[in-house]
Amino acid sequence: MKRLLLTLLTLVPALTTLSAQNEMSLDEAIHTARHQSVEALEARQAFISTYWAYRSYKASRLPSFYLYGDIMNFDRSLTLLQNPEDGSLKYVSSNNLQNGVGLQMNQNITFTGGTLSVFSDLSRIDQFGSNKSLTWYSRPITVSYYQPLFTYNQFKWDKKIEPKAYEKGKRDYLEAMEAITINVVYAYHNLLLAQMNNEISQSNFENSGNMLKIAKERLQLGNVTKAEYLQLELRMLNDSIAINETAVQVREAQMVLNSLLGYDESFEIIPDMSAELPMVQMDYELVMQKALENSSFCLDNELSLLNAESNVARAKASRGFSFALNARFGMSQTGPEFPQAYKNLLDQETVGITFSIPIFDWGLGKGKVQKAKAAQEVVKAQVQQYENDYRRQMFTAVSQFNNQRQQCMVSERAMRIAAERYELTMHRFKEGNATVTDLNMAQTENDSAFRQWISDVSNFWTFYYSLRQATLYDFIKGEDLEIDVNEMIM
């Protein structure tokens, strides 16, 4: 019992007889899980996917270059042609080889939603047969522009949404890491509690055995009743059963923690509770400020509002009205020899507007718009409700954390008192000044007080890391949580 009391008072329990190399503090367990667990890998890959999606969006805003061509296109066949003078149809023999190559640049225009293209190409036709000939056709420079009018501008909405989606991806990753931390905190303290329950069961069994010997002697002297003796014997039997039960619980808790840390079931860990709780007091205003600045909560709401607004714009643009401007300006020439295809270039211009206007659509377009607007109003109301609930949750979380440190101090003191009382009760029982009921009650209170302390410490760290997850802010170091994007994608 003295060994157990020393353990409780120093808060550095000698939990098992495992090798010291497997001792692991809570910080070490968290660091291990964040670097090698399956959950960490999944979060990392999810961020990488978001990163490359954003890179693709950025690339779509830059000019794109294409090399295109039609090479070795040989055609020897009969082709049906119509005489333009009399309308008669006849088959003529086609025997030619066509080759062409060109270079094109495309640029999306975000502000207007149009596409600007610049290209240059050269083609050659070799005609075989009785009318053997060679023709070159060049377009040294051609500029074309396609502009949808009064329609949904995908480029414009992507510019508003994609940067926020990427930023949300970074915050989602950080929050996922904090979620892993919270799971480790629970599993770590659950293992600690299981190991200490096993240690307590063994100590209780040993103490009950010693007390039973004393009770047997006192039973013969008439100082202990038969019922009290049997009660103490029953307690010793229950303690022996508890040893096996808690050993199974230790193994289960060890496997759960190993799974979170990325270890196989053969790896055994000794939790270390020697670290003191940090002196941290949460300020609601600071917590709320950091939560609104750093977490994905506000970005979620902003993206929901933007997507709803985008859907309204899309519905308005898809009511059936369709206008588009097509314009092309360039130079071209043809000739039987290559140099002639670039001499005395001829200009070419093509400009036109295509449109489609529904005469009557039975309210289909209006229905789409009204449906999108109704959904937008629902999103606005939901966002307002989410914000109100979020502030209330943050207030509750801050209050719980600030109260929890005091709770840990109280439960630690209660644990020390219960351990001392149990020790004194056993001493009094040996002297004949305490009953078996007193002894059992002191033992139960001692066990309960220790379990409560472990639970309170676990709750302290759970509350702390929950607030870190909500704010993406390290309250101990006083700095925002960040990620190294370059390191992530390497």
C-alpha positions as CSV (number, residue, x, y, z in Angstrom):
1,M,0.0,0.0,0.0
2,K,2.9,2.3,0.7
3,R,4.1,1.8,-2.8
4,L,0.7,2.8,-4.2
5,L,0.4,5.8,-1.9
6,L,3.8,7.0,-3.1
7,T,2.6,6.6,-6.6
8,L,-0.5,8.6,-6.1
9,L,1.3,11.4,-4.3
10,T,4.1,11.8,-6.8
11,L,1.8,11.5,-9.8
12,V,4.4,9.5,-11.6
13,P,2.9,6.0,-11.4
14,A,5.1,2.9,-12.0
15,L,2.4,1.4,-14.2
16,T,4.0,-1.8,-15.5
17,T,7.2,-3.6,-15.7
18,L,7.8,-2.8,-19.4
19,S,11.0,-1.4,-20.8
20,A,11.6,2.3,-20.1
21,Q,12.2,2.9,-23.8
22,N,8.4,2.7,-24.3
23,E,7.6,5.4,-21.8
24,M,5.7,8.1,-23.7
25,S,4.4,11.5,-22.6
26,L,1.1,12.9,-23.9
27,D,2.9,15.4,-26.1
28,E,5.0,12.6,-27.6
29,A,1.9,10.5,-28.2
30,I,0.2,13.5,-29.9
31,H,3.3,14.2,-32.1
32,T,3.5,10.5,-33.1
33,A,-0.2,10.4,-34.1
34,R,0.0,13.6,-36.1
35,H,2.9,12.3,-38.2
36,Q,2.3,8.6,-38.7
37,S,-1.4,7.7,-38.0
38,V,-3.7,6.7,-40.8
39,E,-6.0,9.6,-39.9
40,A,-3.1,12.0,-40.4
41,L,-2.3,10.5,-43.8
42,E,-6.0,10.8,-44.8
43,A,-6.1,14.5,-43.7
44,R,-2.8,15.2,-45.5
45,Q,-4.0,13.6,-48.8
46,A,-7.3,15.5,-48.5
47,F,-5.4,18.8,-48.3
48,I,-3.1,17.8,-51.2
49,S,-6.1,17.2,-53.3
50,T,-7.5,20.6,-52.4
51,Y,-4.1,22.2,-53.1
52,W,-3.9,20.8,-56.6
53,A,-7.5,21.7,-57.3
54,Y,-6.6,25.3,-56.4
55,R,-3.5,25.0,-58.6
56,S,-5.7,23.9,-61.5
57,Y,-7.9,26.9,-60.9
58,K,-4.9,29.3,-60.9
59,A,-3.6,27.6,-64.1
60,S,-7.0,28.2,-65.8
61,R,-6.5,32.0,-65.3
62,L,-3.2,31.9,-67.2
63,P,-2.6,31.7,-70.9
64,S,-2.6,28.1,-72.3
65,F,-0.6,27.1,-75.4
66,Y,-1.4,24.2,-77.7
67,L,0.3,22.6,-80.6
68,Y,-2.2,21.0,-82.9
69,G,-2.1,19.4,-86.3
70,D,-3.4,17.0,-88.9
71,I,-0.5,14.9,-90.2
72,M,-0.4,12.2,-93.0
73,N,-4.2,12.4,-93.6
74,F,-4.4,10.4,-96.9
75,D,-7.7,10.3,-98.7
76,R,-8.3,8.1,-101.8
77,S,-12.0,7.6,-102.2
78,L,-15.1,8.5,-104.2
79,T,-16.9,11.6,-103.0
80,L,-20.5,12.5,-103.8
81,L,-20.7,16.1,-105.2
82,Q,-23.5,18.2,-106.5
83,N,-23.3,20.3,-109.6
84,P,-24.1,23.9,-108.6
85,E,-25.5,24.7,-112.1
86,D,-28.0,21.9,-112.7
87,G,-28.1,20.2,-109.3
88,S,-27.0,16.8,-110.6
89,L,-25.1,14.5,-108.3
90,K,-22.1,12.4,-109.2
91,Y,-19.2,10.7,-107.6
92,V,-15.7,12.1,-108.2
93,S,-12.4,10.5,-107.4
94,S,-10.4,12.0,-104.5
95,N,-6.7,11.3,-104.2
96,N,-4.8,13.6,-101.9
97,L,-2.6,13.9,-98.8
98,Q,-3.2,16.7,-96.2
99,N,-0.8,17.9,-93.6
100,G,-1.2,20.8,-91.2
101,V,0.3,22.1,-88.0
102,G,-0.4,25.2,-85.8
103,L,0.2,26.9,-82.5
104,Q,-2.6,28.4,-80.4
105,M,-2.8,30.5,-77.3
106,N,-6.1,30.7,-75.3
107,Q,-6.8,33.2,-72.5
108,N,-9.9,33.2,-70.3
109,I,-11.1,36.7,-69.5
110,T,-12.4,36.6,-65.9
111,F,-14.2,40.0,-65.9
112,T,-16.3,39.3,-69.0
113,G,-16.4,35.5,-69.1
114,G,-15.1,35.4,-72.7
115,T,-12.2,33.6,-74.3
116,L,-9.5,35.2,-76.4
117,S,-7.6,33.0,-78.8
118,V,-4.5,33.7,-80.9
119,F,-3.2,31.1,-83.4
120,S,-1.0,30.6,-86.3
121,D,-1.0,27.6,-88.7
122,L,0.2,26.2,-92.0
123,S,-1.3,23.4,-94.1
124,R,-0.3,21.6,-97.3
125,I,-2.4,19.6,-99.7
126,D,-0.8,17.2,-102.2
127,Q,-3.1,16.3,-105.0
128,F,-2.3,13.0,-106.8
129,G,-3.5,11.5,-110.0
130,S,-3.8,13.2,-113.5
131,N,-4.3,16.6,-112.0
132,K,-1.2,16.5,-109.7
133,S,-0.7,19.7,-107.7
134,L,0.6,21.1,-104.5
135,T,-1.1,23.8,-102.4
136,W,0.1,25.7,-99.3
137,Y,-2.3,27.6,-97.1
138,S,-1.1,29.8,-94.3
139,R,-2.7,31.8,-91.5
140,P,0.3,33.6,-89.9
141,I,-1.8,35.4,-87.3
142,T,-5.5,35.1,-86.4
143,V,-7.2,36.6,-83.3
144,S,-10.6,35.3,-82.3
145,Y,-12.8,36.2,-79.4
146,Y,-15.9,34.4,-78.0
147,Q,-18.1,36.4,-75.6
148,P,-21.3,35.0,-74.1
149,L,-23.8,37.8,-73.4
150,F,-26.2,38.0,-70.5
151,T,-25.2,34.5,-69.2
152,Y,-23.6,32.9,-66.2
153,N,-20.0,33.9,-65.8
154,Q,-18.2,30.8,-64.5
155,F,-14.8,32.6,-64.4
156,K,-16.2,35.4,-62.2
157,W,-17.7,33.0,-59.6
158,D,-14.7,30.7,-59.6
159,K,-12.6,33.8,-58.7
160,K,-14.8,34.4,-55.7
161,I,-15.2,30.8,-54.6
162,E,-11.9,28.9,-55.3
163,P,-9.5,31.0,-53.1
164,K,-11.9,30.6,-50.2
165,A,-12.3,26.8,-50.9
166,Y,-8.5,26.5,-50.8
167,E,-8.2,28.4,-47.6
168,K,-10.9,26.3,-46.1
169,G,-8.9,23.2,-47.2
170,K,-5.9,24.4,-45.1
171,R,-8.1,25.1,-42.1
172,D,-9.8,21.7,-42.5
173,Y,-6.4,20.0,-42.4
174,L,-5.4,21.9,-39.2
175,E,-8.8,21.0,-37.6
176,A,-8.3,17.4,-38.6
177,M,-5.0,17.4,-36.8
178,E,-6.6,18.8,-33.7
179,A,-9.3,16.1,-34.0
180,I,-6.6,13.5,-34.0
181,T,-5.1,15.1,-30.9
182,I,-8.4,15.0,-29.1
183,N,-8.7,11.2,-29.9
184,V,-5.2,10.6,-28.6
185,V,-5.9,12.5,-25.4
186,Y,-8.9,10.3,-24.7
187,A,-7.1,7.0,-25.7
188,Y,-4.0,8.0,-23.7
189,H,-5.8,8.7,-20.5
190,N,-8.0,5.7,-21.0
191,L,-4.9,3.5,-21.1
192,L,-3.5,5.3,-18.1
193,L,-6.8,4.7,-16.2
194,A,-6.9,1.0,-17.3
195,Q,-3.3,0.5,-16.2
196,M,-3.8,2.2,-12.9
197,N,-7.1,0.2,-12.3
198,N,-5.0,-2.9,-12.8
199,E,-2.3,-1.7,-10.4
200,I,-5.0,-0.7,-7.8
201,S,-6.6,-4.1,-8.2
202,Q,-3.3,-5.9,-7.5
203,S,-2.6,-3.6,-4.5
204,N,-6.2,-4.0,-3.2
205,F,-5.9,-7.8,-3.5
206,E,-2.7,-7.7,-1.5
207,N,-4.1,-5.4,1.1
208,S,-7.3,-7.5,1.4
209,G,-5.3,-10.6,1.9
210,N,-3.3,-9.0,4.7
211,M,-6.4,-7.6,6.3
212,L,-8.1,-11.0,6.0
213,K,-5.3,-12.6,8.0
214,I,-5.7,-10.0,10.7
215,A,-9.5,-10.5,10.7
216,K,-9.1,-14.2,11.0
217,E,-7.1,-13.8,14.2
218,R,-9.6,-11.2,15.6
219,L,-12.5,-13.6,14.6
220,Q,-11.0,-16.2,17.0
221,L,-10.8,-13.5,19.7
222,G,-14.4,-12.5,19.1
223,N,-13.5,-8.9,18.0
224,V,-14.8,-9.5,14.4
225,T,-18.1,-11.2,13.5
226,K,-18.4,-14.0,11.1
227,A,-20.4,-11.7,8.7
228,E,-17.6,-9.1,8.8
229,Y,-15.0,-11.8,8.1
230,L,-17.0,-13.1,5.1
231,Q,-17.5,-9.6,3.9
232,L,-13.7,-9.0,3.8
233,E,-13.2,-12.4,2.2
234,L,-15.7,-11.6,-0.5
235,R,-13.9,-8.3,-1.1
236,M,-10.6,-10.1,-1.6
237,L,-12.3,-12.5,-4.1
238,N,-13.7,-9.5,-6.0
239,D,-10.3,-7.9,-6.1
240,S,-8.8,-11.1,-7.6
241,I,-11.5,-11.1,-10.3
242,A,-10.8,-7.4,-10.9
243,I,-7.2,-8.1,-11.6
244,N,-8.1,-10.3,-14.6
245,E,-10.8,-7.9,-15.8
246,T,-8.6,-4.8,-15.6
247,A,-5.8,-6.7,-17.4
248,V,-8.1,-7.3,-20.4
249,Q,-9.1,-3.6,-20.2
250,V,-5.4,-2.6,-20.3
251,R,-4.9,-4.7,-23.4
252,E,-7.9,-3.2,-25.2
253,A,-6.9,0.3,-24.3
254,Q,-3.3,-0.3,-25.4
255,M,-4.6,-1.6,-28.8
256,V,-6.8,1.4,-29.3
257,L,-4.0,3.8,-28.6
258,N,-1.5,1.9,-30.8
259,S,-4.0,2.1,-33.7
260,L,-4.2,5.9,-33.3
261,L,-0.4,6.1,-33.2
262,G,0.2,3.8,-36.1
263,Y,1.8,1.0,-34.2
264,D,1.0,-2.7,-34.3
265,E,-0.5,-4.4,-31.3
266,S,2.8,-5.7,-30.0
267,F,4.0,-2.2,-29.1
268,E,3.4,-1.4,-25.4
269,I,3.4,2.1,-24.0
270,I,3.8,3.5,-20.5
271,P,1.8,6.7,-20.1
272,D,3.6,9.5,-18.2
273,M,1.6,11.8,-16.1
274,S,4.5,13.8,-14.6
275,A,3.8,17.0,-16.6
276,E,1.9,19.7,-14.8
277,L,-1.2,21.3,-16.2
278,P,-0.4,24.6,-17.9
279,M,-1.5,27.9,-16.3
280,V,-3.9,28.9,-19.0
281,Q,-7.0,31.0,-18.5
282,M,-9.3,31.5,-21.5
283,D,-10.8,34.9,-22.4
284,Y,-14.1,34.6,-24.3
285,E,-13.5,37.6,-26.4
286,L,-10.1,36.4,-27.5
287,V,-11.4,32.9,-28.2
288,M,-14.3,34.3,-30.2
289,Q,-12.0,36.6,-32.2
290,K,-9.6,33.7,-33.1
291,A,-12.5,31.4,-33.9
292,L,-14.0,33.9,-36.4
293,E,-10.6,34.7,-37.9
294,N,-9.0,31.2,-38.1
295,S,-11.5,28.4,-38.1
296,S,-13.3,26.9,-41.1
297,F,-16.7,27.9,-39.6
298,C,-16.8,31.4,-41.1
299,L,-15.5,30.2,-44.4
300,D,-18.1,27.5,-44.5
301,N,-20.8,30.1,-44.1
302,E,-19.2,32.4,-46.7
303,L,-19.0,29.6,-49.2
304,S,-22.6,28.6,-48.5
305,L,-23.8,32.1,-49.2
306,L,-21.6,32.5,-52.3
307,N,-22.8,29.1,-53.7
308,A,-26.4,30.1,-53.1
309,E,-25.8,33.5,-54.8
310,S,-24.0,31.7,-57.7
311,N,-27.0,29.3,-58.1
312,V,-29.4,32.3,-58.4
313,A,-27.1,33.9,-61.0
314,R,-27.0,30.5,-62.9
315,A,-30.8,30.2,-62.7
316,K,-31.3,33.7,-64.1
317,A,-28.8,33.0,-66.9
318,S,-30.5,29.7,-67.8
319,R,-34.0,31.1,-68.4
320,G,-33.6,30.5,-72.1
321,F,-32.1,33.7,-73.3
322,S,-28.9,33.1,-75.2
323,F,-26.7,35.7,-76.8
324,A,-23.1,35.2,-77.9
325,L,-20.6,37.4,-79.8
326,N,-18.1,35.7,-82.1
327,A,-15.3,37.8,-83.7
328,R,-12.3,36.7,-85.8
329,F,-9.6,38.9,-87.3
330,G,-6.5,37.7,-89.1
331,M,-4.3,37.3,-92.2
332,S,-4.1,34.4,-94.7
333,Q,-2.8,33.4,-98.1
334,T,-2.4,30.4,-100.4
335,G,0.0,29.4,-103.1
336,P,1.6,26.5,-104.9
337,E,4.9,27.2,-103.2
338,F,5.8,27.7,-99.6
339,P,7.1,31.3,-99.8
340,Q,4.0,32.4,-101.8
341,A,1.8,31.4,-98.9
342,Y,3.3,34.3,-96.8
343,K,3.4,37.0,-99.5
344,N,0.7,39.6,-100.1
345,L,-1.3,38.4,-97.1
346,L,-5.1,38.9,-97.3
347,D,-7.0,40.1,-94.3
348,Q,-10.1,38.3,-93.0
349,E,-12.7,39.4,-90.6
350,T,-15.7,37.6,-89.2
351,V,-18.1,39.2,-86.7
352,G,-21.5,38.0,-85.7
353,I,-24.0,37.6,-82.8
354,T,-26.0,34.4,-82.2
355,F,-29.1,34.5,-80.0
356,S,-31.9,32.4,-78.8
357,I,-35.0,33.9,-77.1
358,P,-37.8,31.7,-75.8
359,I,-41.3,32.9,-76.9
360,F,-43.1,31.1,-74.2
361,D,-41.7,28.5,-71.7
362,W,-44.7,28.1,-69.4
363,G,-42.9,29.7,-66.5
364,L,-40.0,27.2,-66.5
365,G,-37.3,29.9,-66.4
366,K,-39.1,31.9,-63.7
367,G,-39.6,28.8,-61.6
368,K,-35.9,28.0,-61.7
369,V,-35.1,31.5,-60.5
370,Q,-37.6,31.5,-57.7
371,K,-36.5,28.1,-56.5
372,A,-32.9,29.3,-56.4
373,K,-33.9,32.5,-54.5
374,A,-35.9,30.5,-52.0
375,A,-32.9,28.2,-51.4
376,Q,-30.7,31.3,-50.9
377,E,-33.1,32.7,-48.2
378,V,-32.9,29.4,-46.4
379,V,-29.1,29.5,-46.5
380,K,-29.1,33.0,-45.1
381,A,-31.4,32.1,-42.2
382,Q,-29.3,29.0,-41.5
383,V,-26.0,30.9,-41.5
384,Q,-27.5,33.4,-39.0
385,Q,-28.7,30.5,-36.8
386,Y,-25.3,28.8,-37.0
387,E,-23.5,31.9,-35.9
388,N,-25.8,32.3,-32.9
389,D,-25.3,28.7,-31.9
390,Y,-21.6,28.9,-32.5
391,R,-21.2,31.8,-30.1
392,R,-23.1,30.0,-27.5
393,Q,-21.0,26.9,-28.0
394,M,-17.8,28.9,-27.7
395,F,-19.0,30.5,-24.4
396,T,-19.9,27.1,-23.0
397,A,-16.5,25.7,-24.1
398,V,-14.6,28.6,-22.5
399,S,-16.5,28.2,-19.2
400,Q,-15.9,24.5,-19.1
401,F,-12.2,24.9,-19.6
402,N,-11.8,27.6,-17.1
403,N,-13.7,25.6,-14.5
404,Q,-11.8,22.4,-15.3
405,R,-8.4,23.4,-14.0
406,Q,-10.0,24.2,-10.6
407,Q,-11.8,20.9,-10.8
408,C,-8.4,19.1,-11.4
409,M,-6.9,20.8,-8.4
410,V,-9.9,19.7,-6.3
411,S,-9.9,16.1,-7.5
412,E,-6.1,15.9,-7.0
413,R,-6.5,17.1,-3.4
414,A,-9.4,14.6,-2.9
415,M,-7.3,11.8,-4.3
416,R,-4.5,12.6,-1.8
417,I,-6.9,12.8,1.1
418,A,-8.6,9.5,0.1
419,A,-5.3,7.7,-0.2
420,E,-4.2,9.0,3.2
421,R,-7.6,8.1,4.7
422,Y,-7.4,4.5,3.3
423,E,-3.9,4.1,4.7
424,L,-5.0,5.3,8.2
425,T,-8.1,3.1,8.1
426,M,-6.0,0.0,7.4
427,H,-3.8,1.0,10.3
428,R,-6.8,1.5,12.6
429,F,-8.2,-1.9,11.4
430,K,-4.9,-3.6,12.4
431,E,-5.3,-2.0,15.8
432,G,-8.9,-3.1,16.1
433,N,-10.3,0.5,15.9
434,A,-12.0,0.2,12.5
435,T,-14.7,-2.2,11.1
436,V,-14.6,-4.1,7.9
437,T,-17.3,-1.7,6.6
438,D,-15.0,1.2,7.4
439,L,-12.2,-0.5,5.5
440,N,-14.3,-1.3,2.4
441,M,-15.7,2.2,2.3
442,A,-12.2,3.8,2.5
443,Q,-10.9,1.5,-0.2
444,T,-13.9,2.3,-2.5
445,E,-13.5,6.1,-1.9
446,N,-9.8,5.8,-2.6
447,D,-10.3,4.0,-5.9
448,S,-13.1,6.4,-6.9
449,A,-11.0,9.5,-6.1
450,F,-8.1,8.4,-8.2
451,R,-10.4,7.5,-11.2
452,Q,-12.0,10.9,-10.9
453,W,-8.7,12.7,-11.0
454,I,-7.6,10.8,-14.2
455,S,-11.0,11.7,-15.7
456,D,-10.7,15.4,-14.8
457,V,-7.2,15.6,-16.3
458,S,-8.4,14.0,-19.4
459,N,-11.3,16.4,-19.6
460,F,-8.9,19.3,-19.1
461,W,-6.8,18.4,-22.2
462,T,-9.9,17.5,-24.2
463,F,-11.4,20.9,-23.5
464,Y,-8.1,22.6,-24.3
465,Y,-7.6,20.9,-27.6
466,S,-11.2,21.4,-28.5
467,L,-10.7,25.1,-28.1
468,R,-7.5,24.8,-30.2
469,Q,-9.5,23.1,-32.9
470,A,-12.2,25.7,-32.8
471,T,-9.8,28.6,-33.0
472,L,-6.7,27.1,-34.6
473,Y,-4.7,29.1,-32.0
474,D,-2.1,27.8,-29.6
475,F,-3.0,29.4,-26.3
476,I,0.1,28.2,-24.5
477,K,2.5,29.7,-27.1
478,G,0.2,32.6,-28.0
479,E,0.3,32.0,-31.8
480,D,-1.9,30.9,-34.7
481,L,-1.5,27.3,-35.9
482,E,0.1,27.2,-39.4
483,I,1.1,24.6,-42.0
484,D,4.0,24.5,-44.3
485,V,2.4,24.0,-47.7
486,N,5.7,23.3,-49.5
487,E,6.6,20.6,-47.0
488,M,3.1,19.1,-47.3
489,I,3.2,18.7,-51.1
490,M,6.8,17.4,-51.4
